[in-house]
Amino acid sequence: MEVRKIIKTEAKKCLGGNFMSAVIVVLIAGAISFIMSLASNLIIEYLVYIKRGTTSTQVVLDYISGLISFEEYNMYNLARTKLGWVNAVCSIVGLLAGIFTIAKTGFFLKITGNENKKATIKDFFKEGRFLESLGFHVIKTLKIFLWTLLLIIPGIVKMFSYSMAEYIKYNNPKKSTVDCLHESARIMNGYKGSLFILILSFIGWFILGGIITGFVGYIPGVAGTVISSIVNFVIMGILSAYVVTCVTVFYRELTSPYLNEKYGTRISRTENNYYASNKEEAKNVENEPFAQTDAEEHGSAAVEKNEKTDDKIKDAATDETLGNIQSGNDTEINGKSE
């Protein structure tokens, strides 16, 4: 069975008695971002369309049916572009959603792994650490954004490199955000591809959610904007609860492997060392054993080997001692004979 399928199977088991709580936690954690996104859409809808006596849905339908020309349709798009600052401001305010990042991480750590406990919404709020979480979220988002400015691809790579940082921060409150990001990059070195494939496997569900939201969005007027936004928020919340659980299982497997005992498999490297400066380094990293699992597998063999080495040393010392005694006895016997 593929590791990806095993992680999903494990995630479903973890969500068994925690599904509704997990979805609510995700919705609460994303509520601020949702509100700011909805505010942005409503502002643009009003300034670009409603003030001109129409709606965004009606403009699209009129263009498809040929009632308005491409130039008129493009005029609305240009007006939306000029209001890009509205999206920017709402996105910055939406960063406040980061106050729940660490609390959400703690919740999903509780329901996964060998612990696999039942968690409640109360457990989520008891985690606290809201200001610490906000600072962490802002720095992480900023670093990924700066990498994205270079090109899209480096930003995506860094997004996966830093994907374990919140788990590290949760378990190490005294560790700085930058150190957590570096530690995440270290443990994800060689495993970004595996996580990417895992996330990519959910794309069908997200497309389906987008299609449903799109149909609802054809409801005319502000009502359509509000209803479609709410539907999209709920659908993404349900899917995200499943995805976050899978990512949490992935993190647990990287740091304290346990799937091998339950399913007889483990996550494997999908890439060479991203930081390797030469081919030899990359080769060494590629052949590097899986940190903890291999240590456990080879630990007993190493101890046995050391014990054998010690026994050989002891035997050699004993033989040498006996040899010296025997040599002394021979010398004494020879002396007496003379």
C-alpha positions in Angstrom: 0.0 0.0 0.0 1.3 3.5 -0.9 2.5 5.7 2.0 0.1 8.4 0.8 -2.9 6.1 1.2 -1.7 4.9 4.6 -1.4 8.5 5.8 -4.9 9.2 4.7 -6.2 6.0 6.3 -4.5 7.0 9.6 -5.9 10.5 9.3 -9.4 9.1 8.9 -9.0 7.0 12.0 -7.8 10.0 13.9 -10.8 12.0 12.8 -13.2 9.3 13.7 -14.4 10.8 16.9 -13.1 14.3 16.3 -14.4 15.2 12.9 -16.9 17.9 13.9 -14.5 19.4 16.4 -11.7 19.4 13.8 -13.9 21.2 11.2 -15.1 23.8 13.7 -11.5 24.4 14.8 -10.5 25.0 11.2 -13.5 27.3 10.6 -12.7 29.3 13.7 -9.0 29.6 12.8 -10.0 30.8 9.3 -12.9 33.0 10.3 -10.9 36.3 10.3 -9.4 35.6 6.8 -12.9 34.7 5.6 -14.5 37.9 7.0 -11.8 40.0 5.4 -12.1 38.2 2.1 -15.8 38.6 2.1 -15.4 42.3 2.9 -13.0 42.8 0.0 -15.5 41.1 -2.4 -18.4 43.2 -1.2 -16.5 46.4 -1.5 -15.4 45.7 -5.0 -18.9 44.4 -5.9 -20.4 47.7 -4.8 -17.8 50.1 -6.3 -17.4 48.4 -9.6 -20.9 46.9 -10.3 -23.7 48.0 -8.1 -22.9 51.7 -8.5 -23.3 51.1 -12.2 -26.7 49.5 -11.8 -25.5 45.9 -12.4 -23.8 42.9 -10.7 -20.7 40.9 -11.5 -22.8 37.8 -12.3 -25.0 39.8 -14.7 -22.0 41.3 -16.4 -20.6 37.8 -17.1 -24.0 36.5 -18.3 -24.4 39.6 -20.6 -20.9 39.1 -22.1 -21.6 35.4 -22.7 -24.9 36.1 -24.4 -23.4 38.9 -26.5 -25.3 41.7 -24.9 -22.1 43.7 -24.1 -18.9 43.9 -26.1 -15.5 42.7 -25.0 -14.5 46.4 -24.5 -17.3 46.9 -22.1 -16.6 43.7 -20.3 -12.9 44.6 -20.1 -13.8 48.0 -18.6 -15.2 46.2 -15.5 -12.1 44.1 -15.2 -9.8 47.2 -15.4 -12.0 48.8 -12.7 -11.5 45.7 -10.5 -7.7 45.9 -11.1 -7.5 49.5 -10.0 -9.1 48.5 -6.7 -6.4 45.9 -6.0 -5.4 47.9 -3.0 -8.6 46.8 -1.3 -7.6 43.2 -1.6 -4.1 44.1 -0.3 -5.4 45.9 2.8 -7.9 43.1 3.6 -5.2 40.5 3.1 -2.9 42.3 5.6 -5.7 42.6 8.1 -6.4 38.9 7.5 -3.0 38.1 8.9 -4.7 38.4 12.3 -6.0 34.9 11.6 -2.5 33.8 12.7 -3.5 34.2 16.3 -4.9 30.7 16.2 -2.1 29.0 14.3 -0.4 27.4 17.4 -3.7 26.5 19.1 -4.9 24.8 15.9 -1.6 22.9 15.7 -1.9 21.7 19.3 -5.4 20.5 18.6 -4.4 18.4 15.6 -1.3 17.0 17.5 -3.6 15.8 20.2 -5.9 13.8 17.9 -3.0 12.1 15.9 -0.1 9.8 16.6 -0.1 7.0 19.1 -1.9 9.3 21.5 -5.0 9.7 19.2 -7.0 11.4 22.0 -10.4 12.9 21.7 -10.2 16.7 21.7 -12.8 19.3 22.1 -13.2 23.0 21.1 -12.5 23.8 24.7 -9.0 22.2 24.3 -8.4 24.4 21.3 -9.0 27.6 23.2 -7.1 26.4 26.3 -3.9 26.3 24.2 -3.7 30.1 24.2 -0.4 31.6 23.1 -2.3 34.0 20.8 0.3 36.8 20.5 3.1 34.4 20.1 1.1 32.7 17.4 0.5 35.9 15.6 4.1 36.9 15.5 5.1 33.5 14.3 2.4 33.6 11.5 3.4 37.1 10.3 7.2 36.2 10.1 6.5 32.9 8.3 4.1 34.5 5.8 6.5 37.3 5.2 9.4 35.0 4.5 7.4 32.9 2.1 6.1 36.1 0.4 9.7 37.4 -0.1 10.8 34.1 -1.6 7.7 34.3 -4.0 8.9 37.7 -5.2 11.9 36.0 -6.7 9.8 33.6 -8.7 6.7 31.6 -8.0 8.6 28.3 -7.7 11.0 29.3 -4.9 8.0 30.5 -2.9 6.2 27.2 -3.3 9.4 25.3 -2.4 9.8 27.4 0.8 6.2 26.9 1.6 6.8 23.2 1.8 10.2 23.6 3.5 8.5 25.7 6.3 5.4 23.5 6.6 6.5 21.8 9.8 7.5 25.1 11.6 4.3 25.5 13.5 4.6 21.9 15.0 8.2 22.7 16.0 7.1 26.0 17.6 4.3 24.3 19.5 6.6 21.7 21.0 9.4 24.3 21.6 7.8 27.5 22.9 11.2 29.1 23.7 12.6 28.5 20.2 12.5 31.6 18.0 10.4 31.6 14.8 13.5 31.8 12.6 15.0 28.8 14.3 11.7 26.9 13.9 11.7 27.7 10.2 15.3 26.5 9.8 14.5 23.4 11.7 11.5 22.7 9.5 13.7 23.2 6.4 16.1 20.7 7.9 13.7 17.9 8.6 11.8 18.5 5.3 15.0 18.2 3.4 14.4 15.3 1.0 10.7 15.0 1.9 9.1 18.1 0.3 8.2 16.1 -2.8 6.4 13.5 -0.7 4.3 16.2 1.0 3.6 17.9 -2.3 2.3 14.7 -3.8 0.2 14.1 -0.6 -1.4 17.6 -0.9 -1.8 17.2 -4.7 -3.9 14.1 -4.2 -6.7 16.3 -2.8 -6.9 18.4 -5.9 -10.0 16.6 -7.1 -12.0 17.5 -4.0 -11.0 21.1 -4.1 -12.0 21.4 -7.8 -15.4 19.9 -6.9 -15.8 22.4 -4.1 -14.9 25.2 -6.5 -17.5 24.0 -9.0 -20.2 23.9 -6.3 -19.2 27.4 -5.2 -19.2 28.6 -8.8 -22.8 27.5 -9.3 -24.0 29.1 -6.1 -22.2 32.3 -7.2 -24.6 32.8 -10.1 -27.2 33.9 -7.6 -27.6 37.6 -8.6 -26.7 40.5 -6.5 -24.9 40.8 -3.2 -26.8 37.7 -1.9 -24.9 35.6 -4.5 -21.6 37.0 -3.3 -22.4 36.3 0.4 -23.9 32.9 -0.1 -21.2 31.6 -2.4 -18.5 32.9 0.0 -20.1 31.1 2.9 -20.5 27.9 0.9 -16.9 28.0 -0.2 -15.8 28.7 3.4 -17.6 25.7 4.8 -16.5 23.3 2.0 -12.9 24.4 2.4 -13.2 24.0 6.1 -14.3 20.4 5.8 -11.6 19.6 3.3 -8.9 21.5 5.3 -9.7 19.5 8.4 -8.8 16.3 6.5 -5.7 17.8 4.9 -4.3 19.3 8.1 -4.8 15.9 9.9 -2.8 14.2 7.1 0.0 16.8 7.3 0.1 16.3 11.1 0.4 12.6 10.6 3.2 13.3 8.1 5.0 15.5 10.7 4.7 12.8 13.4 6.1 10.2 11.1 9.1 12.4 10.2 9.9 13.1 13.9 8.8 10.0 15.7 8.0 7.2 13.2 5.2 4.9 14.1 3.4 3.9 10.8 6.0 1.2 10.2 4.8 -0.7 13.2 1.1 -0.3 12.3 1.3 -0.7 8.5 4.8 -1.9 7.6 5.8 1.1 5.7 7.3 4.6 6.1 7.9 7.9 4.2 10.8 7.8 1.8 12.9 10.5 0.3 11.8 11.8 -3.1 14.7 14.2 -3.8 18.3 14.9 -3.2 19.6 17.4 -0.6 18.3 20.8 -1.6 21.3 22.4 0.1 24.0 20.0 -1.2 26.9 22.0 -2.7 28.2 19.1 -4.8 27.2 15.8 -6.2 29.0 13.9 -3.5 27.1 15.7 -0.8 23.8 15.0 -2.6 24.7 11.3 -2.9 25.5 11.1 0.8 22.2 12.8 1.7 20.3 10.5 -0.6 21.8 7.5 1.0 21.4 8.9 4.5 19.2 6.6 6.6 15.8 7.7 7.8 16.7 9.5 11.0 14.9 7.7 13.8 13.4 4.6 12.2 16.7 3.4 10.9 18.4 4.3 14.1 16.0 2.0 15.9 16.5 -0.7 13.3 20.2 -0.5 13.3 20.6 0.4 17.0 20.5 -3.2 18.3 23.0 -4.3 15.6 25.3 -1.5 16.5 25.2 -2.4 20.2 25.8 -6.1 19.4 28.7 -5.1 17.2 30.2 -3.0 20.0 29.7 -5.8 22.5 31.5 -8.2 20.1 34.4 -5.7 19.7 34.6 -5.4 23.5 34.7 -9.2 23.9 37.5 -9.4 21.3 39.5 -6.8 23.1 38.9 -8.6 26.4 39.9 -11.9 24.9 43.0 -10.4 23.4 44.0 -8.9 26.7 43.3 -12.2 28.5 45.4 -14.1 25.9 48.2 -11.6 26.3 48.1 -11.9 30.1 48.1 -15.7 29.9 51.0 -15.5 27.4 53.0 -13.4 29.8 52.3 -15.7 32.7 53.3 -18.7 30.6 56.4 -17.0 29.4 57.3 -16.1 33.0 56.8 -19.7 34.1 59.0 -21.0 31.2 61.7 -18.6 32.2 61.5 -19.7 35.8 61.6 -23.4 34.9 64.6 -22.8 32.6 66.4 -21.0 35.4 65.9 -23.8 37.7 67.1 -26.3 35.2 70.3 -24.4 34.7 
